[in-house]
Amino acid sequence: MEELTKTEERIMQIIWELNTVFVKDIIDHMSENPKPPYNTISSVVRLLEKKGYLGYHAFGKTHQYFPLITKSEYRKTSFRKLLSGYFGGSAESLLSFMVKEEKLSEEEIKKIRNIIDHQ
């Protein structure tokens, strides 16, 4: 699975939320003002389609896009890359980082222990 840029990922988040979209729907759902140009978003969507993240239904010259990869599949792949790239593939290093750097609350630590105990 090819890695996404920040912009591509932001657009995929919108598509995963809405499930089927036209480019106009993506722009309408974006929070920035002014909204990005239609052609810019259309170009990014076409790149996502070429990368295999999106499929589409054609309605004349208009395309309705839908995700070919679930958010869960993308999350798993991204997490594996994060774990191997920044933590040497060590879940222990990741958890240690989370506890030290993220200042987890006692409640969050209890929940993590509970998850581990039930695996």
N, C-alpha and C positions, 0 to 999 in steps of 0.2 A: 504494500500500500504506500503510495507516494505521499510524502509529507506535505502538509498544507502551510501556506503563508498565514500570517495573522489575519489578513483581510479575507482570505478564502475561508479560514476557520470561522470568522465572525459571520460570514454569509451562510455557511453550512449550519451554524447554530440557529439561524432564522429559519432555514429550510427544514431542519429537524423539528422545529417547533410547529411550523405551519403544515408540514408534510407535502403538500402540492402547491406550487407557486408559479406565478408569472413574474418576470423581472420587476414589474410595477409593484407587486405585493412585497417584494424584498425591500425596495426603496421606501415604501410606505411604512414598513415595520422598523426601519432604521431610526435611531434616536438623534443622530447628529443634524445640526442645522448650520448651514444649508445642507440639504440632501445631496448626496453625490449624483453626478450626471448618469442618466440612463445608460449611455454607451459604456461607461466605466463598469457598472455593475453587470451589464450584459457580457462584457469581455471576461470578467472574472467567472461568471456562471459558465461560459463556454469552456474556460480552462478547467473548471471542476468537472465538466462533462468529459473532456478529453482525458482527465486523470482517472476517470472511472467512478467518480463519486455521485454523479447525477445521471439520470435518464430523462427522457422527455417524450411528451405527446405533441405532435405538430397539429396545429389548427391553422391551416394556410401558412402565413408568414410568422405567426405567433407560436411560441412554444410554452408548454406548461411543464415545469420541471418537478422531479421527485427524487428523493435520495435512493441510491442503490446500496449504500453502506449505512448501517444503523449507527446511531450515536454511541451505542454500547460497543460496537466493533471498533469504532474509531478511538474511543476512550481506552480500550484494552491495548491497542497498538501504541497509542501515545504514552500510556503508563509504562509499558515495557521499555520504550525508548528512554523515558525519563529515568527509570530505575537502572537500566544498564549504563546510560550515559553519565549520570550524575552520582550514582551511588554504587557503581561497580557491580550491579546486579544483586546487591545485598539488601534484603528487606529490613534487616537489623539496622543498617546504616540509615535507611530511610526513616524508620521509626525513631531512631535516636535523634536525627535531625528535627523531626516533627516535635518531639518532646522538648528539645532544647531551644530551637529557634521559633517555633510557633506558639510557645507558651500555652500548651494545652491545659485546660482546666482539669480538676480532679474528676469531674463528671465525664469528660471526653476520654480520659485515661481509663476510667472504669469501663466505658463502653468498648474501647479497643481491647481491653483484657477479656471482656465477655465474648467478643467476636473470636478472639484467638482461642479461648477455652473451648468454644463450641465447634471448632474446625477439626 
